[in-house]
Amino acid sequence: MISFQKIFGKSDVFYDLLESSATHARQSVQSLHKLLSDSTAPQNLDAFVAARREDKKITQQIDEALCKTFVTELEREDIEALSNALYKIPKTVEKIAERLLICEGRLTGADFSRQVKLMDAAAEVVLTMVIELRQKLHLERVKDLNEQIQQVEGEADKLMVECLRALYTKEKDAVLVIILKDLYDLMEKVVDRCRDAGNVVAHIVLKNS
């Protein structure tokens, strides 16, 4: 069993900040789902910008806390790596929202529900992994959770190929092809970002098990 009290010291500051960051990452995906599925949702970037800025603030707080914490068994690079990996999730989601709003008139009938489902599943597992760090996550448990993300990432890869095949063989509007390909790429990248964050947690647990 990992002694996270030794890793982080007596303070829960890193737990709190990393959990908050993972929560904002999940919430950004949920905001994207709402933007796509709820016609009454505000058609602007306010929620996404707020999530990304708040996560950036958390990243800065982690950097400051690391400067003030002189003794940790967990390598500082690992804390920074997880913080940076988590920040990239809402940052990428915001880019998706930007493009959706810019190209709104051209996307009538486009269905991104499968992509959103996979993004949310990956973000949910990441949040679980980060929360359970506080509960002294066991190696087998983190392996199981990380495997879930790997499976989601594999499904996202297959969906990407499927969408591109349909796009390149059926769509005649060249501009729409470019728009949809860009969105598909970014949506797959969100899952990849979640996979990266999960890999960092797994690496941390493995090193300290």
N, C-alpha and C positions, 0 to 999 in steps of 0.2 A: 504494500500500500504506500502511496506517495505521501510524503510529509510536506503538504503545501504550506503548513505553518512555517516550516523552515524555509521553504522556497520564497514565500512572499513576506516573511516576517510576521509580526503580530497584527499588523494593519490589514484590513480588508480592502484597501483602496484599489488595488489592481483588479481584484474580483469585481468590485462594484463598477469600475470604469469599463472593463472588458465586457461585462454583462450588458451594460448600458449601450455600448457600441453594437453588440450583436442584436440587441432589441431594436435599435434604430435601423439596422440592416433589414431585419424582417419586416418592420413597419413600412419601409420604403417599397418593398415588393407588394405589400398589401395595398398601399396607396396606388400603385400602378394597376393592380387588379381593379380597384374601384374606378380609376380613370377610364379603363377599357370597358367595364361592364355596367356602370351606373351613369345613365345619361344626365342625372341631376347633380353629379359630382362637379365641383368647380373645375373648369377647363383652363387651369393655369398650373404653374410650376411651384406654387407656394409651399405645398407640403413636401415636395422633393428637395427644394432648396433648403428648407428648414431642417430636414433630416440630415442632409449632407453637411450643413454648417455645424449642426450640433455634434455630429460624429467627428468632424474636424477638430472641434473644441475638445472633445474627449481625447483624441489622439495627442493633442498638445498637453492636456492634463497628465496623460500617461508619461510623456517625455519629461515633464516637470517633476513628477513623482519619482521617476527613475533617477533624476539628478539628486534628489534629496534622500534617496534610499541607498545607503552605502554597502550593506551586506545582504545579498540574496544568493541562494543556492541555484535558483533558476537564472540562466544566462540572460543578461539584459537584451541580447539580440533576439531571443525567443519572444520576450514580451513585446518588443518593438515589431517583430515580424507578424505576430498575431494582430496587434493593433492596426498595422498597415493593411493587412489582408482584409480585415473587417471593414475598414474605411472605404476600400475600393468597391464594395458591394453597393451601397447607396449612391456612390459617385457614378457608377455605371447605370444604375436604374434611372438616375436623373437624366442621363443622356438619352435613354429610350423615351422618356416622357417628353423631352424637348422635341425629338423628331416626330413623335406622334402628334403633337400639337401643331408643329410646322406643316405637316403633310396631312392634316385631318381631312381635308376635302378629297384627297385621293385614296383614302383607305376604307371607303364604304364597302362593307361586306367582308373585310379582312378579319380573320379569326385567329387570335393569338392565345386562346384559352388553354391550349395544351402547353404552350411555352410558359405561361404564367403559373400553371399548376406545378410544373417542374421547378421553376424558380422558387416558388413558395415552399415546396417540399425540401429543397436544399437549404434554404435560409432557416427553416424550422429546425432541421437537424443541427445546423451550426449553432443556433441559439441554445439548443439542448446541451451540446457538448461544452460550450463556454460556461453555462450555468452549473453543470455538473463538476466543473473543475473545483468549485468551492466544496463540493461533497466528496472530494478525494476520489476522483474518477479512476476506476480500475482499468487495467490494460485491456482486458477482454471486452469490457463495456465500450471503451473508446474504439476498439477495432470494429465492433459491431456497428457503431454509429458511423464511423468513417466508411465502412463498406456500403452503408445506405447511401451516402453521398456519392460514392463511386458509381453505384447503380443508377442513381438519378442522372449523373453526368453522362453515363453511357446511353441512357434513354434520350437525353438531350442531343447527343451526337447523331443518333439514328433519326430523330425528328428533323434535325437540320438537313440531313441528306435527303430525306423525304420531301421537305418543303422546297429545297433547291431543285430537285428533280421536277416537281410540278411547276415551279416558277419558270424554269428554263425551257420546258417543253410545251407549256400551255399559255403562258402570259405573253401577250403581243405588245403591250405598252412598255417601251424601253425604260421610261422614267420610273414607272411603277416597279419594274424589276429591280432597279437600283435602290429604290426606297425600301422595298421589302427585304432585299438581301441585307441591307444595312441593319434593319431592325432584327432580322433573324440572327445575324452575327452578334449583336449586342445582347440579345436575350440569352443566347448560348453562353456568352461571356459572363453573365451574372452567375450562371450555374458553375462555370469554371472558377470564378472568384470564391464562391462558397466552398468548392472542392479544395481550393488553396488554403482557405482558413481552416477547414477540417484537417488537412494534412499537417498544418502547424500545430494544432492541438494534439494530434496523434504523435507528432515528433516530440513535443514537450513531455507527454506522458511516458513515452517509450524511454526517453533519456533519464527519467527520474523514477522509473519503476524498479 
